[in-house]
Amino acid sequence: MAKNLAHLGANFDIIADARMEIEMARLLCLKAAWMMDQGDPRAAAPWISKIKVVAPIMALKVVDEAIQMHGAGGISQDTPLAAYWMHLRTLRLADGPDAVHRRQVARAELRKHTQEKI
Ligand SMILES: Cc1cc2nc3c(=O)[nH]c(=O)nc-3n(C[C@H](O)[C@H](O)[C@H](O)COP(=O)(O)OP(=O)(O)OC[C@H]3O[C@@H](n4cnc5c(N)ncnc54)[C@H](O)[C@@H]3O)c2cc1C
C-alpha cells in the first residue's frame, strides 16, 4: 500500500524543522518591524539586514527539503517547488547579496566593542 510522503524516511523531522525555522524567522521579522516602529532608522538597520539574510536562506532550505521529500517529482513542473526555489535563490541577490547584509550586521556588532571605524 502506498504511504503518504510525510510517513517516509526522516520526513517527520524535516516537517518539524521546517515549521520551527519558519517561526524563528517570523519572530526575527517581527523584531525588525518593531525596531522600525521605534523611529530610529540607525538602530533598526542591522535588524533589517538580519532578516534580509535569514528569511530567504530559511525559505530556500524549506523548499529544498520539500523538493527532496518529493523525489524527482520535486524538480519537475508537476509541483511549483522548483519555481519557488529559483525565485528564492534570486532574492539572495536581488536586494543585495547576503554578504553585504552580513557586513552590516557584523559592523553593528563590532561597533559595540570598538571605537574603530569598520
Ligand atoms: C531579479 C533581480 C532583480 C533586481 N532588482 C534590482 C532593483 O530593483 N534595484 C537594484 O538597484 N538592483 C536590482 N538588482 C541588482 C542586484 O541588487 C545585484 O545583482 C546585486 O546587488 C549583486 O550585484 P552584482 O550582480 O553586480 O554582483 P557583485 O556585486 O559582483 O557581487 C558578487 C558577490 O561578491 C560579493 N560582494 C559584492 N559586494 C560585496 C560587499 N560590499 N561586501 C561583501 N561582499 C560583496 C558577494 O559575495 C556577492 O554575492 C536585481 C537583480 C536581480 C537578479
The ligand as a Gaussian input file, in Angstrom:
#p B3LYP/6-31G(d) Opt

LIG

0 1
 C       15.890000      39.590000     -10.376000
 C       16.760000      40.734000      -9.947000
 C       16.154000      41.933000      -9.602000
 C       16.928000      43.026000      -9.226000
 N       16.299000      44.185000      -8.904000
 C       17.026000      45.276000      -8.596000
 C       16.380000      46.509000      -8.268000
 O       15.155000      46.630000      -8.275000
 N       17.154000      47.587000      -7.962000
 C       18.513000      47.496000      -7.954000
 O       19.170000      48.503000      -7.661000
 N       19.145000      46.331000      -8.234000
 C       18.449000      45.229000      -8.561000
 N       19.095000      44.043000      -8.871000
 C       20.559000      44.010000      -8.870000
 C       21.074000      43.371000      -7.587000
 O       20.945000      44.267000      -6.493000
 C       22.546000      42.978000      -7.835000
 O       22.541000      41.873000      -8.744000
 C       23.223000      42.615000      -6.525000
 O       23.426000      43.771000      -5.736000
 C       24.574000      41.935000      -6.764000
 O       25.354000      42.736000      -7.627000
 P       26.124000      42.030000      -8.821000
 O       25.177000      41.140000      -9.520000
 O       26.823000      43.108000      -9.585000
 O       27.199000      41.113000      -8.099000
 P       28.525000      41.590000      -7.379000
 O       28.356000      42.945000      -6.751000
 O       29.651000      41.366000      -8.327000
 O       28.572000      40.538000      -6.198000
 C       29.087000      39.218000      -6.368000
 C       29.452000      38.689000      -5.000000
 O       30.519000      39.485000      -4.483000
 C       30.392000      39.644000      -3.074000
 N       30.243000      41.073000      -2.734000
 C       29.898000      42.091000      -3.563000
 N       29.847000      43.268000      -2.910000
 C       30.189000      42.996000      -1.631000
 C       30.335000      43.796000      -0.448000
 N       30.134000      45.138000      -0.458000
 N       30.678000      43.183000       0.693000
 C       30.904000      41.847000       0.713000
 N       30.780000      41.034000      -0.367000
 C       30.428000      41.598000      -1.517000
 C       29.192000      38.841000      -2.652000
 O       29.576000      37.559000      -2.271000
 C       28.363000      38.788000      -3.928000
 O       27.465000      37.719000      -3.888000
 C       18.350000      42.920000      -9.214000
 C       18.956000      41.693000      -9.524000
 C       18.179000      40.613000      -9.884000
 C       18.859000      39.289000     -10.205000

